[in-house]
């Protein structure tokens, strides 16, 4: 790892304490004990904690949605073994392969460039990589550069990408958005 890009001890402790604090708080809630998490050392600011939590859950939502759409194809036009292999790809790779898996015409491709509803998939994949591959300086810089309202719009942008993917895949009306969920997302717009 490039020494210039390597995170400092303090940066690593901030992220570690924050992420483990999420797990501890949930475990304490289940156990019925106080959920206060007061680690020795730094943690992120309250605002950055909320921003990171939003990103983590949104990344998890994209992972699960992409895997769900891949596994829908099992027994329809791919085998279980192929489905299992495909869900081990990162979510951007899965997302890009969906038109092929759904046997859409060859000209239909997923556009991850600026202006496309699918750009959010690319952006969140980069954030995921910062988190999981310990580019903590990059992650902290990213968190500091974004207003909370900007990150709220990521939820809306993912929703729009998901809806656009449904159109690209030719999914039937049974699988369209439920009105109550759409109403909740629209409150974030």
Rosetta blueprint (number, residue, H / E / L):
1 X L
2 X L
3 X L
4 X L
5 X L
6 X L
7 X L
8 X L
9 X H
10 X H
11 X H
12 X H
13 X H
14 X H
15 X H
16 X H
17 X H
18 X H
19 X H
20 X H
21 X H
22 X H
23 X H
24 X H
25 X H
26 X H
27 X H
28 X H
29 X H
30 X H
31 X H
32 X L
33 X L
34 X L
35 X L
36 X L
37 X L
38 X L
39 X L
40 X L
41 X L
42 X L
43 X L
44 X L
45 X L
46 X H
47 X H
48 X H
49 X H
50 X H
51 X H
52 X H
53 X H
54 X H
55 X H
56 X H
57 X H
58 X H
59 X H
60 X H
61 X H
62 X H
63 X H
64 X H
65 X H
66 X H
67 X H
68 X H
69 X H
70 X H
71 X H
72 X L
73 X L
74 X E
75 X L
76 X L
77 X L
78 X E
79 X L
80 X H
81 X H
82 X H
83 X H
84 X H
85 X H
86 X H
87 X L
88 X L
89 X L
90 X L
91 X H
92 X H
93 X H
94 X H
95 X H
96 X H
97 X H
98 X H
99 X H
100 X H
101 X H
102 X L
103 X L
104 X L
105 X L
106 X L
107 X L
108 X L
109 X L
110 X L
111 X L
112 X L
113 X L
114 X L
115 X L
116 X L
117 X L
118 X L
119 X H
120 X H
121 X H
122 X H
123 X H
124 X H
125 X H
126 X H
127 X H
128 X H
129 X H
130 X H
131 X H
132 X H
133 X L
134 X L
135 X L
136 X H
137 X H
138 X H
139 X H
140 X H
141 X H
142 X H
143 X H
144 X H
145 X H
146 X L
147 X L
148 X H
149 X H
150 X H
151 X H
152 X H
153 X H
154 X H
155 X H
156 X H
157 X H
158 X H
159 X H
160 X H
161 X H
162 X H
163 X H
164 X H
165 X H
166 X H
167 X H
168 X H
169 X L
170 X L
171 X L
172 X L
173 X H
174 X H
175 X H
176 X L
177 X L
178 X L
179 X H
180 X H
181 X H
182 X H
183 X H
184 X H
185 X H
186 X H
187 X H
188 X H
189 X L
